[in-house]
Amino acid sequence: MTALPEFAFVKAQMCRDARVDNCPEVATNVPGVVALRDSERPDTVVTMTPDQWVTLADAIKAGEYDLSG
């Protein structure tokens, strides 16, 4: 098994409120890699390329993954 690089995860601004206890975290400090994890499960890391990240972000912005309805 290959060791993961040292990711520097950050939370979105709205998740930095102490009343919010579970947020996605993103790391972009490793060139060519975007890493995601759930703050409640920090040992599970999903990685993708920057192009894949853009595709995902565009789909979310377009409402493709809207769970509100």
N, CA, C and O atoms as a Tinker XYZ file with bonds, in Angstrom:
   276  protein
     1  N      0.840000   -1.175000    0.000000    73     2
     2  CA     0.000000    0.000000    0.000000    64     1     3
     3  C      0.889000    1.245000    0.000000    63     2     4     5
     4  O      1.862000    1.326000    0.750000    81     3
     5  N      0.547000    2.194000   -0.838000    73     3     6
     6  CA     1.305000    3.430000   -0.934000    64     5     7
     7  C      0.806000    4.423000    0.111000    63     6     8     9
     8  O     -0.400000    4.594000    0.288000    81     7
     9  N      1.730000    5.069000    0.795000    73     7    10
    10  CA     1.358000    6.061000    1.801000    64     9    11
    11  C      0.816000    7.311000    1.124000    63    10    12    13
    12  O      1.289000    7.715000    0.062000    81    11
    13  N     -0.182000    7.915000    1.754000    73    11    14
    14  CA    -0.742000    9.157000    1.231000    64    13    15
    15  C      0.196000   10.315000    1.532000    63    14    16    17
    16  O      0.876000   10.307000    2.557000    81    15
    17  N      0.242000   11.311000    0.654000    73    15    18
    18  CA     1.050000   12.497000    0.951000    64    17    19
    19  C      0.444000   13.253000    2.136000    63    18    20    21
    20  O     -0.670000   12.954000    2.567000    81    19
    21  N      1.169000   14.209000    2.643000    73    19    22
    22  CA     0.695000   15.011000    3.773000    64    21    23
    23  C     -0.239000   16.098000    3.249000    63    22    24    25
    24  O      0.206000   17.119000    2.725000    81    23
    25  N     -1.533000   15.863000    3.399000    73    23    26
    26  CA    -2.521000   16.829000    2.949000    64    25    27
    27  C     -2.782000   17.864000    4.041000    63    26    28    29
    28  O     -2.792000   17.536000    5.227000    81    27
    29  N     -2.991000   19.105000    3.635000    73    27    30
    30  CA    -3.354000   20.186000    4.552000    64    29    31
    31  C     -4.832000   20.492000    4.316000    63    30    32    33
    32  O     -5.183000   21.304000    3.460000    81    31
    33  N     -5.689000   19.828000    5.089000    73    31    34
    34  CA    -7.129000   19.969000    4.900000    64    33    35
    35  C     -7.650000   21.256000    5.517000    63    34    36    37
    36  O     -7.180000   21.700000    6.564000    81    35
    37  N     -8.640000   21.850000    4.839000    73    35    38
    38  CA    -9.330000   23.040000    5.346000    64    37    39
    39  C    -10.832000   22.826000    5.205000    63    38    40    41
    40  O    -11.296000   22.057000    4.363000    81    39
    41  N    -11.574000   23.527000    6.052000    73    39    42
    42  CA   -13.037000   23.500000    5.990000    64    41    43
    43  C    -13.521000   24.774000    5.318000    63    42    44    45
    44  O    -12.828000   25.792000    5.319000    81    43
    45  N    -14.712000   24.711000    4.746000    73    43    46
    46  CA   -15.340000   25.905000    4.206000    64    45    47
    47  C    -15.588000   26.888000    5.348000    63    46    48    49
    48  O    -15.721000   26.485000    6.504000    81    47
    49  N    -15.649000   28.157000    5.025000    73    47    50
    50  CA   -15.832000   29.205000    6.030000    64    49    51
    51  C    -17.034000   28.923000    6.931000    63    50    52    53
    52  O    -16.938000   29.074000    8.149000    81    51
    53  N    -18.161000   28.516000    6.351000    73    51    54
    54  CA   -19.367000   28.283000    7.156000    64    53    55
    55  C    -19.199000   27.113000    8.131000    63    54    56    57
    56  O    -19.939000   27.019000    9.110000    81    55
    57  N    -18.256000   26.238000    7.880000    73    55    58
    58  CA   -18.026000   25.086000    8.754000    64    57    59
    59  C    -17.062000   25.398000    9.890000    63    58    60    61
    60  O    -16.836000   24.551000   10.754000    81    59
    61  N    -16.503000   26.576000    9.903000    73    59    62
    62  CA   -15.556000   26.926000   10.963000    64    61    63
    63  C    -16.261000   27.388000   12.227000    63    62    64    65
    64  O    -15.617000   27.654000   13.242000    81    63
    65  N    -17.583000   27.484000   12.166000    73    63    66
    66  CA   -18.399000   27.831000   13.322000    64    65    67
    67  C    -18.407000   26.638000   14.277000    63    66    68    69
    68  O    -18.635000   25.508000   13.845000    81    67
    69  N    -18.166000   26.867000   15.543000    73    67    70
    70  CA   -18.094000   25.782000   16.536000    64    69    71
    71  C    -19.404000   25.008000   16.646000    63    70    72    73
    72  O    -19.405000   23.865000   17.102000    81    71
    73  N    -20.518000   25.610000   16.236000    73    71    74
    74  CA   -21.820000   24.919000   16.311000    64    73    75
    75  C    -21.992000   23.895000   15.198000    63    74    76    77
    76  O    -22.886000   23.052000   15.268000    81    75
    77  N    -21.146000   23.958000   14.173000    73    75    78
    78  CA   -21.192000   23.000000   13.060000    64    77    79
    79  C    -20.097000   21.976000   13.324000    63    78    80    81
    80  O    -18.914000   22.316000   13.352000    81    79
    81  N    -20.494000   20.725000   13.517000    73    79    82
    82  CA   -19.491000   19.744000   13.939000    64    81    83
    83  C    -19.119000   18.715000   12.879000    63    82    84    85
    84  O    -18.285000   17.848000   13.140000    81    83
    85  N    -19.710000   18.785000   11.695000    73    83    86
    86  CA   -19.383000   17.804000   10.667000    64    85    87
    87  C    -19.394000   18.476000    9.311000    63    86    88    89
    88  O    -20.441000   18.917000    8.835000    81    87
    89  N    -18.232000   18.555000    8.691000    73    87    90
    90  CA   -18.119000   19.227000    7.401000    64    89    91
    91  C    -17.143000   18.501000    6.497000    63    90    92    93
    92  O    -16.225000   17.826000    6.964000    81    91
    93  N    -17.355000   18.649000    5.188000    73    91    94
    94  CA   -16.331000   18.160000    4.283000    64    93    95
    95  C    -15.091000   19.037000    4.389000    63    94    96    97
    96  O    -15.179000   20.238000    4.643000    81    95
    97  N    -13.953000   18.421000    4.194000    73    95    98
    98  CA   -12.678000   19.142000    4.216000    64    97    99
    99  C    -11.963000   18.881000    2.893000    63    98   100   101
   100  O    -12.045000   17.783000    2.343000    81    99
   101  N    -11.266000   19.886000    2.389000    73    99   102
   102  CA   -10.596000   19.803000    1.098000    64   101   103
   103  C     -9.133000   20.192000    1.264000    63   102   104   105
   104  O     -8.807000   21.116000    2.008000    81   103
   105  N     -8.265000   19.485000    0.570000    73   103   106
   106  CA    -6.836000   19.825000    0.547000    64   105   107
   107  C     -6.403000   19.989000   -0.902000    63   106   108   109
   108  O     -6.696000   19.147000   -1.751000    81   107
   109  N     -5.705000   21.077000   -1.170000    73   107   110
   110  CA    -5.196000   21.328000   -2.521000    64   109   111
   111  C     -3.698000   21.613000   -2.507000    63   110   112   113
   112  O     -3.154000   22.154000   -3.470000    81   111
   113  N     -3.032000   21.246000   -1.412000    73   111   114
   114  CA    -1.608000   21.576000   -1.265000    64   113   115
   115  C     -0.658000   20.612000   -1.965000    63   114   116   117
   116  O      0.537000   20.892000   -2.052000    81   115
   117  N     -1.154000   19.491000   -2.463000    73   115   118
   118  CA    -0.304000   18.528000   -3.182000    64   117   119
   119  C     -0.534000   18.741000   -4.682000    63   118   120   121
   120  O     -1.656000   18.561000   -5.156000    81   119
   121  N      0.486000   19.114000   -5.426000    73   119   122
   122  CA     0.317000   19.401000   -6.852000    64   121   123
   123  C     -0.340000   18.244000   -7.608000    63   122   124   125
   124  O      0.065000   17.088000   -7.481000    81   123
   125  N     -1.364000   18.582000   -8.398000    73   123   126
   126  CA    -2.043000   17.595000   -9.227000    64   125   127
   127  C     -3.062000   16.750000   -8.512000    63   126   128   129
   128  O     -3.623000   15.830000   -9.108000    81   127
   129  N     -3.324000   17.038000   -7.226000    73   127   130
   130  CA    -4.256000   16.228000   -6.441000    64   129   131
   131  C     -5.178000   17.138000   -5.636000    63   130   132   133
   132  O     -4.731000   18.104000   -5.017000    81   131
   133  N     -6.475000   16.813000   -5.654000    73   131   134
   134  CA    -7.431000   17.416000   -4.738000    64   133   135
   135  C     -7.897000   16.285000   -3.835000    63   134   136   137
   136  O     -8.326000   15.238000   -4.319000    81   135
   137  N     -7.815000   16.492000   -2.529000    73   135   138
   138  CA    -8.200000   15.454000   -1.577000    64   137   139
   139  C     -9.420000   15.920000   -0.789000    63   138   140   141
   140  O     -9.527000   17.090000   -0.419000    81   139
   141  N    -10.335000   14.991000   -0.539000    73   139   142
   142  CA   -11.551000   15.265000    0.222000    64   141   143
   143  C    -11.645000   14.291000    1.378000    63   142   144   145
   144  O    -11.206000   13.145000    1.279000    81   143
   145  N    -12.224000   14.759000    2.482000    73   143   146
   146  CA   -12.537000   13.851000    3.589000    64   145   147
   147  C    -13.682000   14.444000    4.393000    63   146   148   149
   148  O    -14.002000   15.626000    4.269000    81   147
   149  N    -14.277000   13.626000    5.196000    73   147   150
   150  CA   -15.341000   14.018000    6.115000    64   149   151
   151  C    -14.687000   14.260000    7.468000    63   150   152   153
   152  O    -13.896000   13.438000    7.929000    81   151
   153  N    -15.005000   15.366000    8.101000    73   151   154
   154  CA   -14.363000   15.679000    9.383000    64   153   155
   155  C    -14.654000   14.627000   10.450000    63   154   156   157
   156  O    -13.883000   14.492000   11.400000    81   155
   157  N    -15.748000   13.882000   10.315000    73   155   158
   158  CA   -16.048000   12.818000   11.275000    64   157   159
   159  C    -15.306000   11.523000   10.968000    63   158   160   161
   160  O    -15.217000   10.645000   11.826000    81   159
   161  N    -14.766000   11.391000    9.742000    73   159   162
   162  CA   -14.002000   10.205000    9.343000    64   161   163
   163  C    -12.708000   10.653000    8.669000    63   162   164   165
   164  O    -12.527000   10.423000    7.473000    81   163
   165  N    -11.820000   11.281000    9.404000    73   163   166
   166  CA   -10.621000   11.863000    8.794000    64   165   167
   167  C     -9.645000   10.858000    8.203000    63   166   168   169
   168  O     -8.757000   11.241000    7.441000    81   167
   169  N     -9.790000    9.585000    8.536000    73   167   170
   170  CA    -8.875000    8.579000    7.980000    64   169   171
   171  C     -9.283000    8.111000    6.586000    63   170   172   173
   172  O     -8.509000    7.430000    5.914000    81   171
   173  N    -10.496000    8.471000    6.142000    73   171   174
   174  CA   -10.965000    8.105000    4.815000    64   173   175
   175  C    -10.787000    9.302000    3.891000    63   174   176   177
   176  O    -11.465000   10.318000    4.045000    81   175
   177  N     -9.883000    9.181000    2.941000    73   175   178
   178  CA    -9.542000   10.279000    2.035000    64   177   179
   179  C     -9.843000    9.851000    0.599000    63   178   180   181
   180  O     -9.445000    8.770000    0.166000    81   179
   181  N    -10.542000   10.701000   -0.121000    73   179   182
   182  CA   -10.827000   10.489000   -1.536000    64   181   183
   183  C     -9.999000   11.504000   -2.315000    63   182   184   185
   184  O     -9.993000   12.690000   -1.983000    81   183
   185  N     -9.310000   11.049000   -3.338000    73   183   186
   186  CA    -8.497000   11.966000   -4.147000    64   185   187
   187  C     -9.016000   11.996000   -5.574000    63   186   188   189
   188  O     -9.623000   11.044000   -6.063000    81   187
   189  N     -8.756000   13.123000   -6.225000    73   187   190
   190  CA    -9.107000   13.296000   -7.628000    64   189   191
   191  C     -8.159000   14.309000   -8.246000    63   190   192   193
   192  O     -7.407000   14.988000   -7.546000    81   191
   193  N     -8.207000   14.400000   -9.568000    73   191   194
   194  CA    -7.395000   15.389000  -10.253000    64   193   195
   195  C     -8.092000   16.750000  -10.169000    63   194   196   197
   196  O     -9.292000   16.807000   -9.899000    81   195
   197  N     -7.368000   17.829000  -10.392000    73   195   198
   198  CA    -8.015000   19.140000  -10.430000    64   197   199
   199  C     -9.130000   19.212000  -11.492000    63   198   200   201
   200  O    -10.156000   19.852000  -11.259000    81   199
   201  N     -8.942000   18.567000  -12.643000    73   199   202
   202  CA    -9.995000   18.572000  -13.671000    64   201   203
   203  C    -11.252000   17.853000  -13.174000    63   202   204   205
   204  O    -12.369000   18.305000  -13.427000    81   203
   205  N    -11.071000   16.745000  -12.474000    73   203   206
   206  CA   -12.218000   16.030000  -11.907000    64   205   207
   207  C    -12.916000   16.897000  -10.848000    63   206   208   209
   208  O    -14.143000   16.887000  -10.745000    81   207
   209  N    -12.141000   17.632000  -10.076000    73   207   210
   210  CA   -12.700000   18.534000   -9.064000    64   209   211
   211  C    -13.567000   19.610000   -9.732000    63   210   212   213
   212  O    -14.665000   19.906000   -9.263000    81   211
   213  N    -13.073000   20.182000  -10.814000    73   211   214
   214  CA   -13.835000   21.206000  -11.537000    64   213   215
   215  C    -15.140000   20.614000  -12.076000    63   214   216   217
   216  O    -16.193000   21.245000  -11.986000    81   215
   217  N    -15.070000   19.416000  -12.629000    73   215   218
   218  CA   -16.269000   18.755000  -13.142000    64   217   219
   219  C    -17.274000   18.529000  -12.019000    63   218   220   221
   220  O    -18.465000   18.784000  -12.199000    81   219
   221  N    -16.817000   18.059000  -10.871000    73   219   222
   222  CA   -17.693000   17.838000   -9.722000    64   221   223
   223  C    -18.294000   19.155000   -9.240000    63   222   224   225
   224  O    -19.502000   19.237000   -9.015000    81   223
   225  N    -17.471000   20.179000   -9.080000    73   223   226
   226  CA   -17.959000   21.477000   -8.600000    64   225   227
   227  C    -18.989000   22.061000   -9.566000    63   226   228   229
   228  O    -20.004000   22.604000   -9.129000    81   227
   229  N    -18.743000   21.956000  -10.861000    73   227   230
   230  CA   -19.696000   22.452000  -11.852000    64   229   231
   231  C    -21.025000   21.710000  -11.764000    63   230   232   233
   232  O    -22.086000   22.327000  -11.860000    81   231
   233  N    -20.977000   20.389000  -11.583000    73   231   234
   234  CA   -22.200000   19.592000  -11.464000    64   233   235
   235  C    -22.982000   19.974000  -10.212000    63   234   236   237
   236  O    -24.210000   20.050000  -10.241000    81   235
   237  N    -22.268000   20.215000   -9.109000    73   235   238
   238  CA   -22.945000   20.620000   -7.873000    64   237   239
   239  C    -23.598000   21.986000   -8.061000    63   238   240   241
   240  O    -24.754000   22.185000   -7.686000    81   239
   241  N    -22.858000   22.920000   -8.641000    73   239   242
   242  CA   -23.407000   24.266000   -8.886000    64   241   243
   243  C    -24.630000   24.228000   -9.802000    63   242   244   245
   244  O    -25.537000   25.047000   -9.659000    81   243
   245  N    -24.656000   23.290000  -10.731000    73   243   246
   246  CA   -25.769000   23.158000  -11.665000    64   245   247
   247  C    -26.972000   22.437000  -11.054000    63   246   248   249
   248  O    -28.011000   22.309000  -11.701000    81   247
   249  N    -26.837000   21.969000   -9.819000    73   247   250
   250  CA   -27.943000   21.296000   -9.150000    64   249   251
   251  C    -28.047000   19.820000   -9.416000    63   250   252   253
   252  O    -29.046000   19.193000   -9.064000    81   251
   253  N    -27.022000   19.247000  -10.039000    73   251   254
   254  CA   -27.063000   17.835000  -10.392000    64   253   255
   255  C    -27.167000   16.913000   -9.165000    63   254   256   257
   256  O    -27.704000   15.809000   -9.256000    81   255
   257  N    -26.661000   17.365000   -8.048000    73   255   258
   258  CA   -26.678000   16.548000   -6.833000    64   257   259
   259  C    -27.538000   17.190000   -5.747000    63   258   260   261
   260  O    -27.271000   17.010000   -4.559000    81   259
   261  N    -28.558000   17.929000   -6.144000    73   259   262
   262  CA   -29.429000   18.607000   -5.197000    64   261   263
   263  C    -30.238000   17.581000   -4.416000    63   262   264   265
   264  O    -31.034000   16.845000   -5.000000    81   263
   265  N    -30.044000   17.527000   -3.119000    73   263   266
   266  CA   -30.744000   16.562000   -2.271000    64   265   267
   267  C    -31.889000   17.211000   -1.500000    63   266   268   269
   268  O    -32.491000   16.567000   -0.641000    81   267
   269  N    -32.200000   18.466000   -1.789000    73   267   270
   270  CA   -33.203000   19.182000   -1.011000    64   269   271
   271  C    -34.634000   18.826000   -1.406000    63   270   272   273
   272  O    -35.572000   19.183000   -0.694000    81   271
   273  N    -34.814000   18.147000   -2.502000    73   271   274
   274  CA   -36.178000   17.891000   -2.963000    64   273   275
   275  C    -36.521000   16.503000   -2.956000    63   274   276
   276  O    -37.640000   16.142000   -3.320000    81   275
